[in-house]
Amino acid sequence: MEPLRVDPALLGGAAAVKKEPAPAKPKAAPAEAATPAAKPAQPVVLDGPQKLSTEVAVPAAATRVPVAEAPKPVAAKEEAPAAKPREAVEPKPVPEPRPAEARPVAPKPAASQPAPAPAVRPAVTEPAEVVPAKPAPTLAPISAVPAVAPAVERRAVQPPAAAPAPARVLPLEATRTAGGSSLPPLRVDPALLRAPAPAAPAQYAATPAVPSASRAAVAPPQSAAAGGLAVPAQAATRSGVGVDMATPIPLAQTTEPPLVDERPALPHTYSAHVAAGLLPAPVLKASGGISPASKYGDEPRPTFVSAERMRGQIDVEVVAEGDAQLRRIGTVVNADKLTYWNLDDEVEALGNVRLERDRDVFAGPSLRMKVGDNTGSFEQPSYAITREVAVRRLPGPQPVNAPRIEQTLTAYGGAERVEFKGEGLFHLSKATYSTCASGSPDWYAEASDLELDYNRGVGEGSNGKLVFKGMPILYSPWLDFSLDNERKSGLLAPTLGSTSKSGFEAVVPWYWNIAPNMDATIAPRFLTKRGTQINSEFRYLDHKYTGTARVEFLSKDQQTHDKRWSYALRHEHYFGNGFAGNLDLNGVSDDNYFSDLSTRLAVTSQTNLLRQGQLSYAAGWWNATVKAQTYQTLQDPSLPAIAVPYRRLPQINVSALRPDMPFGASFNFAGEYVKFDHPTQVIGRRTVMYPQISLPMQTSYFQVTPKLGVNLSRYQLERQAAGTPSAISRTVPIFSLDSNLVFERQAEMFGRSLTQTLEPRLYYLYVPKREQGQIPVFDTGLADFNFAQVFAENRYSGNDRISDANQLTAAVTSRLIDPATGEEMLKGMLGQRYHFSSQHTTLPAVGTTPAEKPRAGRTADLLAALSGRVMPKTYVDTGVQYNPRDSRVERLNIGGRYQPETAKVLNAGYRYTRDLLGQVDVSGQWPIGRGWYGIGRYNFSTRDRKLVESVAGLEYNAGCWVGRIVVQRVATQTSKANTSIFLQLELNGFSRLGSNPLELLKRNIPGYGLINQPTADPAFGAQ
């Protein structure tokens, strides 16, 4: 490679000058403007491409000229050819340069200077010895200059008629600042700096590269008399071109750039640039994995074909053989041989065919299809079809606006033939279907004809057979199942089970998807000991109403020989303009219906079935409600009689709240009118009015609220005992004073920074005693003693009794709060009530409930509670009521939960109420290894020394299917026990077979989680 020779003045170093006869100075030059003559420099040999300083050193008499930053190189056909050399210089061999050897050079600071005068040719002096150029400050390298330079707006400079006076020498940046666009930039050919520039095409010789005078260009050599910048002559070779600094270059003239013949011109084709190494060759990805195609509408999409050998006719037919591949956005076809017809957009593939379309994969021996329409056929393929489907939650109430959660579900199988009928529509002949990914699936459905319509989310087949572990377990002349877990009409999978009272049972439900907001389920239930029961459920939903209707009917019970039935209707309606209503109606044919035919403890323990209708009106600061309420009471002959509650026919409630009264006061009103009815007891009407006024006074840390109210009550009674008045009135004033403080501090606990609060509270209540012994008890009972009740005005629920009080409640609450999230991690409470007078008001005996005994002593029971997260994934909820007078615990509730993740939970609790209740409750769900999970609950009554309810079972998750076996034993209201067995096989993405225990598990095991994603609604059937 020939060395690049550049004058030192171009590099910013000191110029070495050569002694020559000095030319005559211009006559017009003033004496004071003359400068000493400079010596011409000897060439400096560079070992490779270098970074040049933008400040060019020239002889003292010459003007410094700005060097324009070269733009980035463009395509080869637009690059400028290097200028031909003026005279050759014998080259010197140099080593091949390395990119790391390039030294960055920086520019010198710019100075604000006036614009320079036109340049003059310097005088030539005696030669001097060569001085090596010193490294200049760092500067970005100058790139190769293209043939067509960017346009530079500047003023044209006309050459002077006479030689001007020598100008003052300015640094380059000062010239650029002061002179701006008055001088043309210096263009350096790319061959000077890096690789040889490609030759321009032949047509550029006749066409000027720069048609406008506003574009800077390098002109051919001219005489010194024309004026310009003198550059020493250098030689031009293939590896570098010398620039003659002694030849003046016109400043304003724009001409065609010179041509370089060392390199042939490239044709204007992409392949020529690839062959020259200027552009990379196109390469298709070897992997067949592709992302889902974007939706481009009807815009055409390019098709790429690659293979070891290809032949055919352009735009008509392409035959590709040997590792052939056809690729289009969203579609990839691989085969040993491909034939593609462009006009029909059709492809035929033979041998080891693999079709990938979005996330669907088909593999087999032969394929013929229209790529764009996705129509055609595939012979003897195996397939994997992937879609996003909805995740179904556990049974039970769900949030109204619960978001749709999706999961990825893939269907696997094979077929004798697959017909593609458009996007998302497949017809399979002699096909199998499974969600197991292995080549030998644990289960699969087999059908003579199978239609998979992913647009509607429905799968339909004929002559269906279900095979599990190589054994056929179900046959059906037709198959009908959901592909996306959405609702659809059709038969659901049957459920099987057994109970000790009803025997073996089977439920075959049929689902009717009436409308998007309406559906129904009809489920015949075959009971070996009872007969055939018809169960039905109807659900509806609208923006103004929602409801559920349920009916169960057994025409003749084989045990009792009676007709047995039950019904339940729940409806809520919003009429608009503040009006709303609801219905809740329930009924059964006999007292033992639930204990004989149900498996739910919450149902079997019911004794009073509610029947209620309500209409309400809300009008801003006040509202009103009208209600009619009755009950059906279920009596067990073997148990003590249950008190029948009063019927309310009707009940009217009115309430009002005005917090914007004068002086910051707040007004509250509660009114009630009830007509009580009963078949045997005293009946009557009760009217209550309770106006109240309060004055809240609060700051950010302190609050005091005094309140005064008067309870006015009137009774009009019937069936009273002799000597008891039929009309009774009662007036009770009520005064309370509530105050509390809030303190905060920062604390370090559990290895983190927390905010701890301390909130003391005092509540004083005064209610004078009133004689209330003659007032009957319609709906009043002793309220539960807890932290909510100790700050209440009445310790009774209902208006038949108003307790006398002269008492003070003191309590303190402390919380641990995460300041970053606001989460309340732990909460502790401690409180006690102090009485300043004896108790006078009590409750009489009602049914089997004995009469209330007056309170002894002036100190009430002590209450303490602790709830929250005590350790990671560990939660507690405890409460205790302690009697300091007798030094005993009156009530205790301890509960804890450990739940590190889904399907891992342990619960333990103990509930105790003196003389009433004592229960131990333990439940959990935990993996025991190799896909097995243990589940269970044990609820034992320590007071009655008998089992209340127990659940035990196993779950197994095989990935594409789940098996469950659960045994339940529950005590019924008739003091007997009922045992049930649930056996279920859940085939992911297909169906559930057997009796469904999921609702049972959710109800009995708090925190229970599905060990797989739910894929189908539970069959409606056994309760």
Summary of the structure (lengths in Angstrom):
residues: 1023
radius of gyration: 48.4
end to end distance: 94.0
largest distance: 152.7
contacts: 3086
relative contact order: 0.06
helix: 6%
strand: 46%
